[in-house]
């Protein structure tokens, strides 16, 4: 999921509706991100948006407060997805009403993941993804280099369409100096975008 988000952000695209319902797994266990209906193409990597949109449980604090937001809002949503995957489907920010959900998000209040079940590196990553201030959240590139994620990228390096992105992330190269991900062909680029 994070590889797809990194690819979007490298191309100055905000998804703006990342949630578990928009993550799909094919019969061959390939994970895909879908529903780009409210995505936004920014003029640059440092661009901002101000329109509030998306699913309430995954909205970032800055969106809930009506402030400008950027790619770090997608990173917040990744944190919400990670929490949901680790907690057996429980959302990080649940409450009986929309205003109560917004208040929990604005306070950053969510039940901690089990220390007995989840590694310290995964729990640290989650806390970074769900930081209230966007500047404190990692970029998608940084997430891929985190101790909780990086070891798993080596398993992806042989899969079609992911090999270049996964290898670059696993090696810790950020790609910014090289102009982003490089693809051998248009077909390889299309597989990576699928």
N, C-alpha and C positions, 0 to 999 in steps of 0.2 A: 504494500500500500504506500509505504513511504517512498519507494523508488518512483512510483507514478506521480506522487505529489512533488517530488524533487524535479521530475521532468517538466511538470506543469509550471512550477515556479521558475525554473531556468528559462522558460519561454514566456515569462511575465503573465501567466494565467493564474487567477485565483479560482478555485473550485466553488467555494462559498456554500456548499451543501454536503460536505463530507459527513457521512453517518454510516452505520452498519448496513442499513437498507440499500445503500448505494455501492456496496462492495459485493462483488460477485466472484464465485469460484467455478471454473469450468470443470468438465468431466476429467480433464487431465491435471487437475489441481493447480491451475493457473489463476492467480488472483487478479481481478480487473476492477478498476474504479469506473463507475458509470454515472449517468444523469448529470450532464453538463448544462442543463437548462438555464441555470442562473449564474453560470461561470462568467468571469469578467476578464478581458484582456487589458492589461495595464500598459501604459506607454513606456514604463521602465521598471526595473526591479525595485526601485525605491518609491513607486507609485502607491497611492492610497485610494480607498473607496469610502463612501459614507452611507450608501443605501443599506438598510437593515433587511436581510433576507436569510433564509435558511430554516432549519428545524430547531425549535427552541432549546431542546436538551443539549445541543452541540454549539450553541452561540457562544462566542467569546465575550469576556467582560466588556471589552471596548465596544462591541456591537450592542450589548445590552444597555450600555451607558450612552449610546448615540454618538460615540466618538468615531473619528476616522480609523480605518483599519487597513491592514495589508496582509501579506502572506502568513504572518504569525497567527492570524485568525484560523487559517487552515491547520496550522500546527496545534492550536488549542483543540480543534475538532479531532485531530489525530490522537490527542491525549484522551479525549472522551471515548473514542473507539477502542483504544488500548485498554482503558479501564473496563469497558463493557465486555471485551473479550476475556479479560482476566477474572472478572467477577461472575462469570456464568450468565451474562446477559443483563445484569443489574446496571442501570445508568449511574454515572457519577453524580449527576445533579437531578435528583427526582424530588418532587413535592406534589401536593394535591392540587395546586393551581399554578397557572403561568406566572403570576407575580411572585409566588413563593419560589419557583424554579429560578427566576431572574435574580432574586435576592441571594439564593445559594451560590449562583454563578458569580455575582458581584463580590461576595465574601470569600469565594474559593473554598467553600465547605463541601467536602465529600468524604465518605467513609474510607479509611485507609485499607489498602490491600493487605491480605494476610502475609505477615513476615515469615510464617512457617512454610507457606506455599510458594512465594515469589522471591526471587533473588534481590539482594540489595541494589544491584545495578539496574534492574527493571523498575524497582520502586523509585529510585533516584530519577530515572528517565521520566517516569510518569509525573513526578513532582515538578520537573523542569518543563514538561509540556503544558502543565496546568498552572503555571505561574500567572498571577494576576496581571503583571506588567508585560506587555508584548516584548519589550527589549530583553527581558530575562528568559524568554523562550528560545530554544535552539532553532536554527533554520533546518529545513529538511536534510540538507547536506550534512549538518552536524549530527543529526539523529542517526544517520546511516553509519557514522563513525563511532557511535557510542558503544560502550562495552556490552550493553544489552542486545544490540542489533548486529554489530559488525561480524561476530563469529558465524552468524547464520547466513550472511551474504555469500560465503564461499560455496554453500550448497546451490546457490542460484547461478553461479558463474558459467555453468555448462548449458543452461536453458536458452533456447532460441529467443532472441529479442531482448533478453535481459543480460546477456553476457558482458557487453561493454559497460553498461551502467553499474552492474553489480561488481564487476572487477575493479572499476574505477573507485567505487565507494569502499570496497574491501581493502584496497591498497591505500586508502586515505587521501587520494588525490581529490581536490575540490573542483577541478574542471573549469574554474572561472578564468584562469589564465589561458586555457586552451579554447575558450569560447563555448563551453558546455560540452555535452555528450557528442561524440563523433560516431557516425554509423557507416558501415561498409557500403550499404546500398539503401535505396528507398524502401525496399521490402523489409529490411532489418528495422528501419525507423518505424514503419507501420506496425510491425509486430510489437515493438516496445510501447507504442502508443495504445495498443489494444488493451 
